[in-house]
């Protein structure tokens, strides 16, 4: 099953969801209403190669907790993502067992290609 992990209150996520093709089969997972489980995060890590790849350094908490001045380990990235949804770089798409992380233009082109719409 293809899936998107997103934040319903995020304008960028809403814009991206609106731009998706209407005919696709996609499960929507709002990470604020339904926190990510350890199992889901493990699957994302397996597909992406690391927790750091899933971690958002743009999160306001990252700055306010002064994490940029700390040496974070993979265990730290995992812990923070599980502790607070804002640390997940979003949206995260899992399409045909491939992962697409974040909202860069390049990434969104890859997502559209994966859906067969480019």
Secondary structure, DSSP 8 states (H G I E B T S, - for coil): --EEEE-TT-HHHHHHHHHS-TT---EEEETTTS---HHHHHHHHHHHS-SGGGB-TT-HHHHHTTGGGS---HHHHHHHHHH-GGGB-S-EEEETTEEEES--HHHHHHHHHHTT--
